[in-house]
Structures are given as C-alpha cells and as structure tokens.
C-alpha cells in the first residue's frame, strides 16, 4: 500500500494541530486527564466493592 505525500501531509498536519493545542493548554490537559482517571477509578472501586 502506497501512502503518498498528498495523503500523508494532511494527516500529519491534523495530528500536529491536535498535539499543538494539547501543549498550549498543558495544565488543563493534565488536569482533565487526572479528573477522568479519578472518575474511572472511583467507578471501578464502586463496582468492585464487596457488601
């Protein structure tokens, strides 16, 4: 399968844009990831708790 530059460049540009926005708002990105982690771990703890 050939992936020419006319296909690869827009994909690379889109990935770079997403990474750039994440880096610009790094503190908020990390805080959001931690919040999601706490939400998931809290939900798993509730599901696996014995009564």
C-alpha angles and dihedrals in degrees: 000000000000118000106193127197092257087062101036099048098061090046092049090047092052092049091048091051092053092047091046093054091047091052093046090056096033097145092051091044091054092044091051092049091050091048091051090048092051091047093050095044091047091051092048091048090053092048095049098041114118120226 
